[in-house]
């Protein structure tokens, strides 16, 4: 769907280590600032046990996961909004993404220097957020100046834009991100979208801890988790180093390593799924002999829109969608038995897709 999560953070917090573990892309990581200069982009499969369950009932030649795009962006430093470090490049790169995965250092290690000389995760979060706010404030003030000039014409739309721009500037000036300013109507939502504000993007906090702090984190990560919860945002506990060590392991070897650290699955699985949800995405499935596949749609998508993800002709010629659930498949074991039991639902153009729907689309053409 072309949606992406940008991995941001201060230098030396483990961004590239986590990116490498996510994508197996081998992006360089080193103990010095700005090791990552150009964004590294990876397409990451979304772990979904429902796919394996479906394929256990429906014999298939191939299983295909949904994916999410992640972008590893150069480390930010204080003053980035004024061009310090790689500030301008950083801000341009993060502006192009749809959500932010903020990696926060929650481990002590004298061999890994911290750009500010000490480990303080809340200070790090504040540095990043304030730099993004400062950049947004400059954008919002320009929009406000323009709105004031247009509002002199007396047009109702111009006055409405002026009022919204004033609310944005007030919030940003108070140090509050743009996502705390809720649009009152569709017009304000369009203005907000058009401004491409950095702090309007949803945020997921990734607490990078040492291996001794798995699986529940430590005192440092607890501060970040509490802050995220206070603002209605999510957080995930990860040890980037351990996740990298688990790459390539499978079967008993993987289970043994997970058990050592008290994990029921690699923490990156939870992180990827959280990124997927952060983007407002969900999956539906098609299940045939050729392929069992997860498809990505936005939450709230209708059946024709979902069909269009497979092929634009499916949306144009949409007739109906035959839908059933994994619970139906568990109980009846085959699609034919589901249909015979009267559990195969026929849904029309107004049907809003549910996460996990198993679908066969009928279309004209």
C-alpha positions as CSV (number, residue, x, y, z in Angstrom):
1,X,0.0,0.0,0.0
2,X,3.0,2.3,0.0
3,X,2.9,3.1,3.7
4,X,6.1,3.2,5.7
5,X,7.4,3.5,9.3
6,X,10.4,5.6,9.9
7,X,12.9,4.4,12.5
8,X,14.2,7.5,14.4
9,X,16.3,8.1,17.4
10,X,19.5,9.7,18.7
11,X,22.8,8.3,17.5
12,X,24.0,5.1,19.1
13,X,20.7,4.0,20.5
14,X,20.5,0.8,18.4
15,X,18.4,2.0,15.4
16,X,20.4,0.2,12.7
17,X,20.8,-2.9,14.9
18,X,17.1,-3.2,15.1
19,X,16.6,-2.3,11.5
20,X,19.1,-5.1,10.6
21,X,17.2,-7.6,12.7
22,X,13.9,-6.5,11.2
23,X,15.0,-6.7,7.6
24,X,18.2,-8.9,7.6
25,X,19.4,-6.1,5.3
26,X,22.8,-5.8,6.8
27,X,22.7,-2.0,7.1
28,X,26.0,-0.8,8.6
29,X,26.0,-0.2,12.4
30,X,28.9,1.3,14.3
31,X,29.7,3.1,17.5
32,X,29.8,6.6,16.1
33,X,27.1,9.2,15.1
34,X,25.7,9.3,11.6
35,X,26.8,5.8,10.6
36,X,23.4,5.8,8.7
37,X,23.5,8.7,6.2
38,X,21.0,7.7,3.5
39,X,17.8,6.0,4.6
40,X,17.9,2.2,4.4
41,X,14.6,0.8,3.3
42,X,13.3,-2.7,4.0
43,X,10.2,-4.6,3.3
44,X,9.3,-6.7,6.4
45,X,6.8,-9.6,6.4
46,X,4.2,-9.3,9.2
47,X,4.3,-12.4,11.4
48,X,0.7,-13.8,11.4
49,X,0.1,-17.3,12.8
50,X,-3.4,-17.2,11.2
51,X,-1.7,-17.9,7.8
52,X,-0.2,-21.1,9.0
53,X,-3.5,-22.2,10.6
54,X,-5.4,-21.5,7.4
55,X,-2.8,-23.5,5.4
56,X,-3.2,-26.4,7.8
57,X,-6.8,-26.8,6.6
58,X,-6.4,-25.7,3.0
59,X,-3.5,-27.5,1.1
60,X,-1.6,-24.8,-0.8
61,X,1.6,-24.4,-2.8
62,X,2.6,-21.1,-1.2
63,X,2.0,-18.9,1.9
64,X,2.5,-15.2,1.5
65,X,2.5,-12.7,4.4
66,X,1.4,-9.1,4.4
67,X,4.3,-6.7,4.6
68,X,5.3,-3.3,6.1
69,X,7.9,-0.9,4.9
70,X,10.5,0.3,7.4
71,X,13.0,3.1,6.8
72,X,16.2,3.5,8.9
73,X,16.9,7.2,9.1
74,X,20.1,9.0,10.2
75,X,20.4,9.8,13.9
76,X,18.9,13.1,15.1
77,X,20.8,15.5,17.4
78,X,19.8,18.6,19.3
79,X,19.4,21.5,16.9
80,X,18.3,19.3,14.0
81,X,15.4,21.7,13.3
82,X,18.1,24.4,12.7
83,X,20.2,22.2,10.5
84,X,22.5,20.8,13.1
85,X,24.1,17.4,12.3
86,X,22.1,15.9,9.4
87,X,19.1,17.8,10.5
88,X,17.6,19.0,7.2
89,X,18.1,15.6,5.6
90,X,16.7,13.8,8.7
91,X,13.6,16.0,8.7
92,X,13.0,15.6,4.9
93,X,13.3,11.8,5.2
94,X,11.0,11.4,8.2
95,X,8.4,13.7,6.5
96,X,8.1,11.1,3.7
97,X,7.1,8.3,6.1
98,X,3.6,7.7,7.5
99,X,4.4,6.8,11.2
100,X,7.4,7.0,13.5
101,X,9.1,4.1,15.4
102,X,11.2,5.9,18.0
103,X,14.0,3.8,19.3
104,X,15.0,4.8,22.8
105,X,18.2,3.6,24.5
106,X,17.3,1.9,27.8
107,X,20.6,0.2,28.6
108,X,23.9,1.1,30.2
109,X,27.1,0.2,28.3
110,X,30.4,2.0,28.8
111,X,31.6,0.8,25.5
112,X,28.8,2.5,23.6
113,X,29.0,6.3,23.8
114,X,25.9,8.4,24.3
115,X,25.8,11.6,22.3
116,X,24.9,13.5,25.5
117,X,27.3,11.7,27.8
118,X,24.8,9.8,29.9
119,X,21.7,7.5,29.5
120,X,18.4,9.2,30.1
121,X,15.6,7.9,27.9
122,X,13.0,10.6,28.8
123,X,15.5,13.3,28.0
124,X,16.2,11.5,24.6
125,X,12.5,11.3,23.8
126,X,12.1,15.0,24.7
127,X,15.1,16.0,22.5
128,X,13.6,14.2,19.5
129,X,10.0,15.4,20.0
130,X,11.1,19.0,20.6
131,X,13.1,19.1,17.4
132,X,10.1,17.7,15.4
133,X,7.9,20.3,17.2
134,X,10.2,23.2,16.3
135,X,10.3,22.1,12.6
136,X,6.5,21.8,12.6
137,X,6.1,25.2,14.4
138,X,8.0,26.9,11.5
139,X,5.7,25.2,9.0
140,X,2.5,26.1,10.9
141,X,3.5,29.7,11.4
142,X,4.0,30.1,7.6
143,X,0.6,28.5,7.1
144,X,-0.9,30.9,9.7
145,X,0.6,33.9,8.0
146,X,-0.9,32.8,4.7
147,X,-4.3,32.1,6.3
148,X,-4.4,35.6,7.8
149,X,-4.0,37.2,4.4
150,X,-6.6,35.0,2.8
151,X,-9.1,35.5,5.7
152,X,-9.2,39.2,4.9
153,X,-11.3,38.3,1.9
154,X,-14.1,37.3,4.3
155,X,-14.5,33.8,2.9
156,X,-15.8,31.3,5.4
157,X,-13.3,28.7,4.4
158,X,-10.4,31.0,4.9
159,X,-11.7,32.0,8.3
160,X,-12.0,28.3,9.3
161,X,-8.5,27.6,8.1
162,X,-7.2,30.6,10.1
163,X,-8.9,29.3,13.3
164,X,-7.4,25.8,12.8
165,X,-3.9,27.2,12.0
166,X,-4.1,29.3,15.2
167,X,-4.9,26.2,17.3
168,X,-2.0,24.4,15.7
169,X,0.5,27.2,16.4
170,X,-0.7,27.6,20.0
171,X,-0.2,23.8,20.7
172,X,3.2,23.6,19.0
173,X,4.3,26.8,20.7
174,X,3.3,25.2,24.1
175,X,5.5,22.2,23.2
176,X,2.6,19.9,22.3
177,X,2.7,17.7,19.2
178,X,0.3,18.3,16.3
179,X,-1.4,15.0,16.9
180,X,-2.9,16.4,20.1
181,X,-4.9,18.9,18.0
182,X,-7.9,17.0,16.9
183,X,-9.5,18.2,13.6
184,X,-13.2,19.2,14.1
185,X,-14.3,18.4,10.6
186,X,-13.2,17.1,7.2
187,X,-11.9,20.5,6.1
188,X,-9.5,20.6,9.1
189,X,-8.4,17.0,8.4
190,X,-7.5,18.0,4.9
191,X,-5.5,21.0,6.1
192,X,-3.6,18.8,8.5
193,X,-2.9,16.2,5.9
194,X,-1.8,18.9,3.4
195,X,0.7,20.4,5.9
196,X,2.6,17.0,6.4
197,X,3.5,17.9,10.0
198,X,6.1,15.6,11.6
199,X,4.4,15.5,15.0
200,X,1.0,14.6,13.4
201,X,2.3,11.2,12.7
202,X,1.5,8.3,15.1
203,X,4.4,7.2,17.3
204,X,5.5,3.8,18.6
205,X,8.2,3.7,21.3
206,X,10.8,0.9,21.0
207,X,12.7,0.5,24.3
208,X,16.0,-1.1,23.4
209,X,17.2,-2.9,26.6
210,X,20.1,-5.2,27.5
211,X,19.6,-8.9,27.5
212,X,19.4,-9.0,31.3
213,X,16.3,-6.9,31.2
214,X,14.3,-9.3,29.1
215,X,11.4,-9.9,28.8
216,X,9.8,-7.1,30.9
217,X,12.3,-4.3,30.7
218,X,14.0,-2.3,33.4
219,X,13.8,0.9,35.3
220,X,14.9,2.9,32.3
221,X,12.3,1.4,29.9
222,X,9.6,1.6,32.6
223,X,9.9,5.4,32.3
224,X,9.3,5.3,28.6
225,X,6.4,2.8,28.9
226,X,4.7,5.1,31.5
227,X,5.2,8.2,29.3
228,X,3.8,6.4,26.3
229,X,0.7,5.2,28.2
230,X,0.2,8.7,29.6
231,X,-0.1,10.0,26.1
232,X,-2.2,7.2,24.8
233,X,0.7,5.7,22.8
234,X,2.2,2.3,22.6
235,X,5.6,0.9,23.5
236,X,7.5,-2.4,22.9
237,X,10.4,-3.9,24.8
238,X,13.2,-5.2,22.6
239,X,16.9,-6.2,22.9
240,X,18.3,-5.4,19.5
241,X,21.4,-7.4,20.2
242,X,19.5,-10.5,21.2
243,X,17.2,-10.2,18.2
244,X,20.2,-10.0,15.9
245,X,21.6,-13.2,17.5
246,X,18.3,-15.0,16.9
247,X,18.5,-14.4,13.2
248,X,18.8,-17.6,11.3
249,X,17.8,-19.8,14.3
250,X,14.8,-22.1,14.0
251,X,13.2,-25.1,15.6
252,X,14.7,-26.3,18.9
253,X,17.6,-23.8,18.7
254,X,15.2,-20.8,18.5
255,X,12.9,-22.2,21.2
256,X,15.8,-22.8,23.6
257,X,17.1,-19.2,23.1
258,X,13.6,-17.8,23.6
259,X,13.2,-19.8,26.8
260,X,16.6,-18.4,28.1
261,X,15.2,-14.9,27.9
262,X,11.6,-15.7,28.9
263,X,10.2,-14.9,25.5
264,X,7.3,-16.7,23.8
265,X,8.4,-15.4,20.4
266,X,11.0,-13.0,19.1
267,X,10.1,-9.5,20.3
268,X,10.5,-8.2,16.8
269,X,7.4,-10.1,15.9
270,X,5.4,-8.0,18.3
271,X,7.2,-4.9,17.1
272,X,6.3,-5.6,13.5
273,X,2.7,-6.2,14.3
274,X,2.6,-3.1,16.4
275,X,4.0,-1.1,13.4
276,X,1.3,-2.6,11.2
277,X,-1.4,-1.5,13.6
278,X,0.3,1.9,14.0
279,X,-0.3,2.5,10.3
280,X,-4.0,1.8,10.7
281,X,-3.7,-1.5,8.7
282,X,-5.4,-4.8,8.9
283,X,-5.3,-8.1,6.9
284,X,-7.8,-10.2,5.1
285,X,-7.0,-13.6,3.5
286,X,-7.5,-15.4,0.3
287,X,-7.1,-19.2,0.5
288,X,-6.7,-21.3,-2.5
289,X,-4.7,-24.3,-3.7
290,X,-2.3,-22.0,-5.5
291,X,-1.7,-19.6,-2.6
292,X,-2.8,-18.7,0.9
293,X,-2.1,-15.0,1.2
294,X,-2.6,-12.1,3.6
295,X,-3.6,-8.8,1.9
296,X,-3.2,-5.4,3.5
297,X,-6.0,-2.8,3.7
298,X,-6.8,0.2,5.9
299,X,-9.1,-0.3,8.8
300,X,-12.6,0.6,7.6
301,X,-12.0,-0.5,4.0
302,X,-15.1,-1.8,2.1
303,X,-15.2,-5.1,0.2
304,X,-14.8,-3.4,-3.2
305,X,-11.7,-1.5,-1.9
306,X,-10.3,-4.8,-0.6
307,X,-10.9,-6.4,-3.9
308,X,-9.1,-3.6,-5.6
309,X,-5.9,-4.4,-3.6
310,X,-5.8,-7.7,-5.4
311,X,-6.5,-6.1,-8.8
312,X,-8.1,-2.9,-9.9
313,X,-10.4,-4.8,-12.2
314,X,-11.8,-6.6,-9.2
315,X,-12.9,-3.3,-7.7
316,X,-14.4,-2.0,-10.9
317,X,-16.3,-5.1,-11.6
318,X,-17.2,-6.1,-8.0
319,X,-20.3,-8.1,-7.6
320,X,-20.1,-9.6,-4.1
321,X,-17.7,-11.1,-1.6
322,X,-18.1,-14.6,-0.2
323,X,-16.7,-14.3,3.4
324,X,-16.1,-16.7,6.3
325,X,-14.0,-16.6,9.4
326,X,-11.1,-18.6,10.8
327,X,-13.5,-19.8,13.5
328,X,-15.7,-21.2,10.8
329,X,-12.7,-22.9,9.2
330,X,-11.7,-24.4,12.6
331,X,-15.1,-25.8,13.1
332,X,-16.0,-27.1,9.6
333,X,-12.5,-27.6,8.3
334,X,-13.2,-26.9,4.6
335,X,-14.8,-24.1,2.6
336,X,-17.3,-26.6,1.1
337,X,-18.5,-27.7,4.5
338,X,-18.7,-24.0,5.6
339,X,-21.0,-23.3,2.6
340,X,-23.1,-26.5,3.2
341,X,-23.6,-25.3,6.8
342,X,-24.9,-22.0,5.6
343,X,-22.0,-20.1,7.2
344,X,-20.6,-18.6,4.0
345,X,-21.7,-15.0,4.0
346,X,-22.5,-13.1,0.8
347,X,-21.5,-9.5,1.3
348,X,-22.2,-6.5,-1.0
349,X,-20.5,-3.2,-1.8
350,X,-21.2,-1.6,1.6
351,X,-19.6,-4.4,3.6
352,X,-16.8,-3.1,5.9
353,X,-14.0,-5.7,6.0
354,X,-13.1,-7.2,9.4
355,X,-9.5,-8.1,10.3
356,X,-9.0,-11.8,9.5
357,X,-11.8,-12.2,7.0
358,X,-11.2,-15.1,4.5
359,X,-12.7,-13.9,1.2
360,X,-13.4,-15.0,-2.3
361,X,-14.4,-12.1,-4.6
362,X,-16.9,-12.4,-7.4
363,X,-16.6,-9.8,-10.1
364,X,-17.8,-9.0,-13.6
365,X,-15.1,-9.3,-16.3
